[in-house]
């Protein structure tokens, strides 16, 4: 059947094509480059309309830059050329005829057009866009979150590099639109602590973009510093600069004890509470199973030995290596020493009671278990480091000072020592604050890199919950949130995180971490465009025009629909594949922030720090004279015979019965091998 509508559309198309050709051919002939760029823009726009704009803008920018360069070159060469942009749309490439501006302008036109075509627009993350999608205001049913802008952070942040003076420090988390963001949660009302949790996988730049910048920020504000320093690099870099600012510098060096001050936890413990916490930290951080009967027996035994060392041995023998030595003594010799010290009034009743409880049952199991757990102090370097008492932990709260805790590579076996060290650190600062009206004379900031290697610090949840009012800021770095759960358990790890108003993700692909941050970031309401293209539209743009409603052709071939949708700010997969120079920060009572990392070398203090940096730890802490570890002499006498268990003890306190109901004689038991 003859289709009149189709014939009409074909006729209109033919007439339109002839008219277009008649009008376009002279323009193409006069301006071939311009026509080519226009055709390229139209073709690029078939896939994405934004591509057309990129091609046009790229061509214009390229022509302008190259034309200006040609004009400058022509001036130097003494030649003149046309500066009229329309002249550059032609095809001439003769410098003598057209001049440098026209020739280079045409080259810039071509290069700019192709640059615009190949440009890949980045997914924009700012207060108006989420992954390049425009945020839809007034659609709370779809989501209320978006990325923060500068005005959204004004109540919790300062902007610009750290400087000396009030609000000159803070917590540096990155750059927002080129400006360094320094968070101050205590500016809020009511004020919040500056505690921070930073999660960064391997190679995410945690030291370069968080630890060092925030050490600099703390020094600008006059805070004392406690830094966990893997490999000793931070001490070499920062210690000389801090000394030039009037800081006293201490080094507790578990990697190279010859360049370290000594610290003795046995002499640090002052009362039963601290001795209990010390013994608990040592045993539980060395045990796979942190609870159970035998773990409690080991803690009880270590408490008893600590009491005895403090009260009945000279100070040079009262250290953790001596406790390991006492475990090799015969039980009778130790029992005699405890008994004599208690009867003569040197050993307090608490210590004597702990000993009697330790030897009441399963003493041999407690000895073998505790010997294995404190075996780390058998190493000569660690034994020397813990055999003297030279570091006053409270000094950092009284005056400007910095302590670097240097860790060796693979420091997991040192968790018992580190957990004890930081427990006593917090304890001494709390006591000093209590003596000074509830606040430290000099605020102190802890920046704890490789926090998982510190182990479980006794009472850490209570510390981080109450430290703000004392002037203590705790900022720790993890490789993944699962590390915190493994150490403290789910409930306490959640409590620790809830006391960190600043939570920053610097990168990594740990599933637990990316899921946590994705959920905390929330969802935004954004405008999304959906497009439907018919087969006929894909065949020809002209055929799409002829099928438009204006020409009676029914529905158009391409349909675009714009609607508001719910979209996560970042999915777990997007966080795992995030730009390596990007960071995401959650700030309590503020919108989340999408940032660019800031390296410490970008700060104005970097030049001075590099100029003063030490080449080795020996320049920071000169080698000390060799320390001799004194041990208690082992009692003389023959080695103890293996204890023969009483036959009633082997049978629950009752003598075994013969089949007839009577007691079994010893000779019969020996024959039976019982």
Secondary structure, 3 states (H helix, E strand, C coil): CCCHHHHHHHHHHHHHHHHHHHHHHHHHHHCHHHHHHHHHHHHHHCCCHHHHHHHHHHHHHHHHHHHHHHHHHHHHHCCCCCCCHHHHHCCCCCHHHHCHHHHHHHHHHHHHHHHHHHCCCCCCCECCEECCEEECCCCCCCCCCCCCCHHHHCCCEEECCCCCCCCCCCEEEEEECCEEEEECHHHCCCCCCCCEEEEECCCCCHHHHHHHHHHHHHHHCCCEEEEEEECCHHHHHHHHHHHHCCCEEEEEECCCHHHCCCCCHHHHCCCHHHHHHHHHHHHHCCCCCCCCHHHHHHHHHHHHHHHHHHHHCCHHHCCHHHHHHHCCCCHHHHHHHHHHHHHCCCCCHHHHHHHHHHHCCCHHHHHHHHHHHCHHHHCHHHHHHCCCCCCCCCHHHHCCEEEEEEECCCCHHHHHHHHHHHHHHHHHHHHHHHHCCCCCCCCEEEEECCHHHHCCCCCHHHHHHHCHHHCEEEEEEECCHHHHHHHHHHHHHHHHHHCCCEEEEEECCCHHHHHHHHHHHCEEEEEEEEEEECHHHHHCHHHHHHCCHHHCCCCCCEEEEEEEEEEECCCHHHHHCCCCCEEEEEECCCCCEEEECCCHHHCCCHHHHHHHCCCCHHHHCCCCCCCCCCCCCCCCCCCCCCCCCCHHHHCCCCCCECCCCCECCHHHHHHHCC
